């Protein structure tokens, strides 16, 4: 049996799954239930200073559903904890004492003043928690008050606050990044310069999930008005994976520990984040949709897969996909693939044909010898994979690499050597090979 | 089994408790809820040149109407259906989808579970019928008048399309109510809550159509008069004749024509007043046989047996219908034909049958017989076209195999007379086919009248 125990910044947990800072980690009752269910750790819902914030008393969530009401995306307009700091600190202390083998990180968000951070760090250290996460990500509400994403969107602030925290506390500092920026690497580099021990990402994405066309207002609607919220859940995973990969392969931040967040719903999602360099993963929406019991599948699935792959421990595969993430310009232009339709598996829906015919390369037939039949025309196929993407039958259409002969589309012989855009003759900036 | 000479025919009503009638004759396929419809609609792949549409006799754009359901546009969905098939509501209930659209569905090939097209069609059409929205408008009035004989699916479909094109239509029907077999045929559990009349009402709401009930061709109206008084005539009077068993004892009490029995059942306001035998035998292998068998069982008959002279594959009733009969406790026996009906005191008590076999395509008795007890025997071996009222008063219309000969536009041998539905030669005797006939004929008539 593979060992799925996790050591992130020296913070140990029996598995790499932490509940992200969010409603599931707002109080002792929920966190204890999570630990009883088997979760590896939690990031306690963000603490602030002064009088507790207040939340709206109407709807806080909006959702995107699949046709069977499967929750695909969730957005929220909830703020940081609305309970008193004292209550939270007392509960954190007790939980950490009772659950020493679990990771307990405390999320923090206070105004951009050094003293505010000094004050809260002091109090948090007394709880015995394993580390702090700086919430530079929340895109709604708190950002209007100069916190959350308002900090995360300015690399100088990220660096400054991170440095304050590293200066005034010995606790490991994880900087949680907002995706609501144009280049995630700028934020990660800033955190790194400030001395961050790790980054966690992504926080939620600015979003309006839908407009109520009767009320003519965004959902969720509070007394006739709505506001943008933070989007999360399965829908955001691809965005999160890309941002994680950017940081993992950026020379400036390469090796900086990452806690991956964004739509982790199954063990496979988690394994993907880890393959891109995440040392732990954080989960929220899946737990909020299905409850804490999903940890059993997350653990078992990861463990079984690792056994099948021959990975003994998490470090055996963490970051293994990073070297294979590259820039477009380095992709091998000599690699030729053609779609191939398995006629036995084909159910003749014709989606591949019409997608290719209407929107792409006119490379799939609809009729052969007067009979409804869908076949790839190699002379036209550019190997784009659209047909594979729209085919409802798994593995019915596959992309087959051509390794010999000529590409019937270009009539050019297959070149076994690697060649990319940087050296391509059509590229005006192509690097000339040495004469 | 042998004849029990001592047993007495036992035909009676009120065999069941009151609540069992409503339970037994409730909607056989309860409608989809909105959520169920969304989930089912999502299963449709929106196929290119969709095989389901090709399989539909009325060429409904099925992927489009399903996509409209999925997009929360049930009204648009209903319009897509009704544009091709104005009786799409009834067809959603009675079409043998398992041999038409749902058989062609690519998911049938993929996993043996086609998209539930019939139920989705019902979802969309019910929505519009309940809404009462008028989605069809008449073109500018032409002043032309068309007579339609028969207010069944063919006649109604034709009348609606003609009215849409701006022509005025008078529909003559022999019965008290319009609807034809939708109203008088079809098992009660397939068309509950007086749906046939609601559909007629919806169809007539376009305006320009007058229905004249109680007019039978050859009695109160004649083809010659219609041709003289109208610009065109459409004949859709169905099949009036019942095929005889040609077995001794056919006149005994308890030997019943299944078509009339089904009609009486459909018209009954109190099903407990419908008499049914204790041991029922139904002779035939089509939908009428299944409808009669299942409904007598649901009325409380103890034993119901369908006798069919050929095998399972040759039965006109679809496999689904055969299963429906069997799951309702009906026994289907193949390769058996009736020889004679045995009576006592003028009432049927048993039926003597003979096993059959097919040799080189021709059917013959094997000589081996068996006798089944029966106090009620249904004739359901088909109907035939009665041509006499048609030609008695006018120039003869050409027939083909006993039914009216038409061309591809459903035009008869008389230039100003079109025909469709069960009364024409060729094609399948299905509601949906009749609707298509009416539609095609109406377009052809419109072409001629607008020329």
Interface residues (C-beta under 8 A of the other chain):
Chain A: X66 X67 X68 X69 X347 X348 X349 X350 X351 X353 X354 X366 X372 X392 X393
Chain B: X35 X38 X39 X41 X42 X45 X46 X47 X48 X49 X50 X51 X70 X106 X107 X109 X110
